[in-house]
């Protein structure tokens, strides 16, 4: 039996429940690849799941290994894999919302849930992308079908998903409005935001109107952000509430006003990641990483993320890029 390092938890709770352990290294099944994880992204869903919400209902009771963002190197391929080979540098969001176990030295998953990582990025930056960039892409393209000239409001525009959503909405030809603290406005303008609202000093519904699409990355759990967002939509406008979904009350409220609310959950998509990697390599998409911490400091990363002030993403360095 070959062992590997991983961050596990035996109970739900605060960051202190995360602990470094030795567990058995997985083996790839047919059509799967074994990936040596160099870096793993940290996402709000990790924090929620650790505490007993988020994807806890899917993963079940602990022990389990958190993490869905992976950037690493293919170590071994299972029977039937033709798209990747040992030695390929890849990134992906495998298995979501089931356990992927990215806070570990190795993961296995279907080969087509990975893509070759952007050539221009190191593993730390690539690991910051998959869940966040796929959430931004799928919410804007698949859920909202954003068209050129539309007005798109993005809440938490400076966060992990938000900073990608700003860039992608601009790429799609939208007029992009974001909510963020004033200190992050200059950076967001560099990424393509046309208008910005400092939510700490201004109620966004007092400053914004006639919006076609709202991508809400905050949710009704904080100051009724989703419900308040209905006030800024034009007739027939669409709200995509990402963190907490669309409650029955929210759906009824939207329908009564002649608006739409679209429940959303991101899913693995290796083909989209291939396209997005090209955008990065062509200079059309930038990745924001605030800090890289070692795997054993996963609890510290969770503490930082829970503060809600991260610019871009936090990343865990799991192993060396070279062996």
Phi, psi and omega in degrees: 000127179263128182260159176217160176279145177204160172258119182235174175215144181259349181207161172284150179163201180283183181305334183295345180283345179284131182216149179278127183225171171250125179228167181288136178288135181286162177240139182287136172276172174307140183071005178255162172237149170262121182247127172280117185281122173270315182220150179227128177285152178247130185233157177305327179296332176296315181297315180295317182294319178303324184272353176113001175248221178055237180262018180300326179294335177275316183286335184084195183285150174299162010279147170205167180250124181282175171103134176233344181272122184230136162225129184189203186234133178294122180266324186202146177243143177277171178302135176093359179273123182240348186268341182226161178218163179304136180099345179292138174271123187228164172217157182180175178234068189292146167070350186308133009266008175284171184293130172254327178073044184288340177280059183202166183285339179218147171224154171238147179191164175305137186301327185279002171272358176249164172218160174295133184292157176305132182296330186277355183249148167281174183294327180298313180291320180296323180292340179283350190270307203309298184296317183291313184288326176291323176299314179298312183296310184291326179289320181282318187269308186277316183279315187260339182049053183299135182244157178304138177090347178287154177263121184240125176257128181241116176277146185058050188294338182267000182279189183301308178285319187301317184290333172286319182298321177301311183293318183288322177297320177295319177300327180280358176093013182278160167272115193257125177243136181228152170252133181190163175296151185302326182298341183257001185295318181299317179297316181294326175295323176298327180279349175123359180296136179269323179225147179223144180237126174278104185291347179281342182239343187224133172287123187300329180290346175273346185244346187232143176206171175054046180268139178275321184220132171247123170260102185265108180259014179250305176095165181291345179294342178239106174057034176050044186298319180295312181298317178296332181294334178299333183291339185260354182279143173279164181308132182083000181293164187239132172251127174247097180274113190272305190293317187249003179073189182252109179290159176305321179296319179295318179297318179294319180297315179298314181297320181297333180266003184075029181242174179234145172231126187247110176301148186215141169212130181291153177223155180302143182201089181296325180295316178296321179296327176297315178298316182291328175297321177296321178299319177297311183293335178274358179082015182263355183214125180252154182243127178258118176240119181279320184202146174244125181242154176292156183309318184293350178257030179302321180298320178296319178299320179295320178299315180297315184294323181295340178291338175075022182237016182288136173265111185078225189239158167255144185225144173259129173271119187263317182209175180287145177299334178238153182259000000 
